[in-house]
């Protein structure tokens, strides 16, 4: 903890408070000493006095926030300048908190722990259960310490009920032992307040008293005590009952930590009257709250825009309509609309102020005690509401997690069933492919051979014109059926089988395919343009199938072009096959890759309608994409990608492949 203040009294006071709470401290009296600490020391939090003899605390804060080594340091400003404008200036520069002098050292320590997000009291350093002893007798406190520590407990002590509640809020003990009769609030009141605090209400409480009557015991248990011990009894009874209440202590709900009702709180008091502000600050300051006086609602809203508060007290003064309008303004601001709002004024203004949106109303005659009680009650109500909301959110989160788990389980079961069905269908498909390969091609070959033999050996007079025409159609249909069977087998091979990836020379492969395609139709002279230096990472056999189908397509659709040109190349890692042929209608590119799809008349451009589907399957097997560009009569370009193999993506990347038109 870095403490920077030119007052020796303040430094020593804060040093004692922080070291008693387990902090190590670095003390600086000037801005120069603070800057040396910035450069050489490590610290988790800092308190900076705003007014120093050689520096301004806001300048030091700016330097601290600009340092990469200290950008996460919790920083609080301490100053006698506690007007709203001063607070806003510090908060907007980057302070986490602004505390006005005079200050409460306990509040400063508790607020520091709250900002750091630490609650050290849940267990001591060695894991021992922590017991808080609240008693106004120092002798009895030390007697209990001597009794409990040898039994493995860590002991915290407090001399009054108010101090005990603040200690419990900060340190969150496992159990509380409280004296029944003390100055200020008594033990029964301490227990009642613990039971009303959402953060502490499950803490076991053991109440001790010198009273010897049974009625007192009943009264204390009715107040919420878990056990009752008379001081005149054997002290071994304390150990036995403490062990019993700890054994049966309720488990805490697994939700985020709830701020304690008795922890560091901030209350804004708003009134144009300085006298009212002073009275309210004095009344509420005894509860351990940090009181921020505001003379206007505008100041309060500006401050709430920078920093949250626990409650707002608004005085009506002599202007009741103005106070009601101020209440409506506060309720209309989304981020502060649910802030507990307590109004105070004349009794005859109570109903109209409550109707304007106030949560509670305190008459002038009931201040100061009534104000303390009502503010505490509203903060307690808000914390109980937040606790209920957190519980609902936790239950909803658990239900969502359970629903997601059920959905994931059903999805896994569905996938397993689909995989099993897919494997079965693949086996059927393989069997069908084998049947097509052997059982269908044989009869087709017989039909084609006999038809061809009849056409070759018989003359026109013997067959007749009509018979020859029919046999010719039989022969052509058999040949087309054989081509279709062959195309389906190629499609099946492109969709299945192991992918054997390797880097190969795509230019050489494309040139070979062009030579083979040109040899099939020597009469159709085509200019082939193959880009040099192309390589690809893929299954060379499947890539050859891609090129054969695309180049065959290009040759077919350039039959009616006077000077057909077909190009094969690569641009930016994307391969293409381009022709200057018939093209296809604009907007129809996506239909090209469907099985048996046709955008032209089969009599003009014959084919099976399977070639581009085979191309798409082969590209998809490589995890790539394919698309087509073209216009009717202006040629077509087919673009495809062959991404390099990624050992970490595998099927997932292939599953993302898509085609576009």
LINWO-V588433 format. One line per field, one symbol per residue. ss: DSSP state (~ for helix, > for strand, _ for the rest). phi: phi as a letter, one per 30 degrees, with the letter a starting at -180 (. if undefined). psi: psi as a letter, one per 40 degrees, with the letter a starting at -180 (. if undefined). Layout:
# LINWO-V588433
ss->???
phi->???
psi->???
This chain:
# LINWO-V588433
ss->_>>>___~~~~~~~~~~~~~_____>>>__~~~~~~~~~~____>>>>>_>____>~~~~~~~~~__~~~___>>>>>>____~~~~~~~~~~___>>>>____~~~~~~~~~~~~___~~~_______>>>>>___~~~~~~~~~~~~____>>>>>__~~~~~~~~~~~___>>>>>_______~~~~~~~~~~_______>>>>>>____~~~~~~~~~____>>>>_____~~~~~~~~~~~~_________________>>>>>>___~~~~~~~~~~~~___>>>>>>__~~~~~~~~~~____>>>>>____~~~~~~~~~~~~~_~~~____>>>>>_~~~~~~~~~~___>>>>~~~__~~~~~~~~~~~~~~~~~~~~~~~~~~~~~~~~~~~~~~~~~~~~~~~~~~~~~~~~~~~~~~~~~~~~~~~~~~~~~~~~~~~~~~~~~__~~~~_~~~~~~~~~~~~~~~~~~~~~~~~~~~~~~~_____>>>>>~~~~~~~~~~~~~~~______>>>>____>>>>>~~~~~~~~~~~~~~~~~________>>>>>>>__>>>>>>_________~~~~~_________________~~~~~~~~~~~____>>>>>_____>>>>>_________~~~~~~___>>_
phi->.cccadddddddddddddddcjdcbbcbcbdddddddedcccacbbccddccdbacedddddddddcddbdcddbbcbaddcdedddddddddkddabcdcdccddddddddddddicbddebdeciddcccccadcddddddddddddddjccccbbcbddddddddddchddabcbddbbdidddddededdddcedcddddbcccaddccddddddddddkddabbddddddddddddddddddcddddddbddcdddcddbbbccbadcddddddddddddddiddccdbcbdedddddddcbdbcabcbcdhccdeddddddddddddedbdcdebccbldddceddddddkddabbdedcdcdddedddddddddddddddddddddddddddddddddddddddddddddddddddddddddddddddddcddddedddedddddddddccdddddiddddddddddddddddddddddddddddddcbjdccdadbddddddddddddddddbddcdbccbcddidbbcadddddddededddeeddddcdccdbdbbcbabbhicdbbbbccdiaeeicddddcdeidbcbddddbdlcicedddddddddedicbbbbblbdicibbccbcbeddcdcchdddddcdbcbc
psi->hhhhhehdddddddddddddeeiiihhheiddddddddddihidiihhhdhideihdddddddddehddfdehhhhihiegeiddddddddddeidihhiiiihdddddddddddefigeediideeiihhhhhhehddddddddddddeeeihhiiieiddddddddddegidihhiidhiibiidddddddddehddeeehhhhhiieieidddddddddeeidihhhdeiheddddddddddddeiiiiigiihhhideahihhhhhiehddddddddddddeeeihhhhheiddddddddddhiidihhhidaegddddddddddddehdeedehhhhiiaideeddddddeeidihhiddehddddddddddddddddddddddddddddddddddddddddddddddddddddddddddddddddddddddddddddddddddddddddddiiddddiddddddddddddddddddddddddddddddeaihhgiihihdddddddddddddddgddhhhhhhhhieiiihahdddddddddddddddddeedehdghhhihahhfehiihiifadaihheeddedeiheiheihdddgiieeedddddddddddeeaiiiiiiiheeiihhhiigiihheedbddddeeiiii.
